[in-house]
């Protein structure tokens, strides 16, 4: 017995026009995930792993303000998660909200975020690199 074809973004020529599978085959994965995760969050708004994935997908889609709402929700759900605070700092920095970015980054470090090399290379933080508070925080992380 032949296996059914799996949907792909390559096209829907193997599915009848208008079928659910044809529609899915034409739909970008990112759009599918945004809708799928959105439905999960509507049912379970505090689902941390889904919040994290949704924030990432919103960023990829260029919906930075929507992603900010999700990142802020994730920090409220996981207040002691250093990575959640780091991601929030990045979001603020990209949106040029420097004071909030520095505050969230400081909180991430207080909670144990220690990937100094990543911080130094992360372009999301470019808008705060010259800020004296950022440089002071980096000196603290380097132990100087």
Secondary structure, DSSP 8 states (H G I E B T S, - for coil): --------TT--TTS-TT-HHHHHHHS-HHHHHHHHHHHHHHH-TT-HHHHHHHHHHHHHTT-HHHHHHHHHHHHHHSTT-HHHHHHHHHHHHHTT-HHHHHHHHHHHHHTT---HHHHHH-GGGGGGTTSHHHHHHHHHHHT-
